Amino acid sequence: MMKDMHSILKSIRPESYFAQSADFIADGLLDSFDILMLVSTIEKTYGLCIPGTDIVPENFQNLQTIEALMSRSEAKV
């Protein structure tokens, strides 16, 4: 799933090097608009519903935090 997520991230910000970052937010790779686009893409691609309360920067710092968010969201579906 993380390989797919990397492709999704690259489709949102093709100029960014996500593999070299431990914190996408702090490194300026994702901004708030990018996060909303990412949430929308995740929901459509994986059939998940991510609660608004989970759309916080801490859940989008890196591939591991995004995957953890998706796992929690999957459990709620």
C-alpha positions in Angstrom: 0.0 0.0 0.0 2.9 2.4 0.7 4.1 2.1 -2.9 0.6 3.1 -4.1 0.7 6.0 -1.6 4.0 7.2 -3.0 2.4 7.3 -6.5 -0.6 9.2 -5.1 1.8 11.7 -3.4 3.8 12.2 -6.6 0.6 12.8 -8.6 -0.3 15.7 -6.1 3.3 17.1 -6.0 5.4 15.7 -8.8 8.3 18.0 -8.1 8.7 16.7 -4.5 11.0 14.0 -3.2 8.9 12.3 -0.6 11.2 9.3 -0.2 13.9 11.6 1.2 11.7 13.2 3.8 10.8 12.2 7.4 8.3 15.0 7.8 6.4 16.1 4.7 4.8 19.1 6.4 8.0 20.5 8.1 9.9 20.0 4.8 7.3 21.9 2.9 6.3 19.0 0.6 2.6 19.2 1.6 0.5 22.2 2.5 -3.1 22.3 3.7 -4.5 22.2 0.2 -2.4 19.2 -0.7 -3.6 17.4 2.4 -7.2 17.9 1.4 -6.4 16.6 -2.1 -4.7 13.6 -0.6 -7.6 12.9 1.7 -10.0 13.1 -1.2 -7.8 10.8 -3.3 -7.4 8.3 -0.5 -11.2 8.2 0.1 -11.9 7.6 -3.5 -9.1 5.1 -4.2 -9.5 3.0 -1.1 -13.2 3.5 -0.2 -12.4 5.0 3.2 -14.0 7.8 5.1 -11.5 9.9 7.0 -13.1 11.9 9.7 -12.5 15.6 9.7 -11.1 15.4 13.2 -8.3 13.2 11.8 -7.3 15.7 9.1 -4.4 17.2 11.1 -0.8 17.7 10.1 0.4 15.0 12.5 -1.4 12.3 10.4 0.4 13.4 7.2 4.0 13.7 8.3 5.3 10.7 6.4 4.2 7.4 4.7 3.9 5.6 8.1 1.6 8.2 9.7 -0.6 8.2 6.5 -0.8 4.5 6.5 -1.7 4.4 10.2 -4.5 7.0 9.5 -5.8 4.8 6.7 -5.7 1.7 9.0 -7.7 3.6 11.7 -10.2 4.9 9.1 -10.6 1.4 7.6 -11.6 0.0 11.0 -14.3 2.7 11.2 -15.9 1.9 7.9 
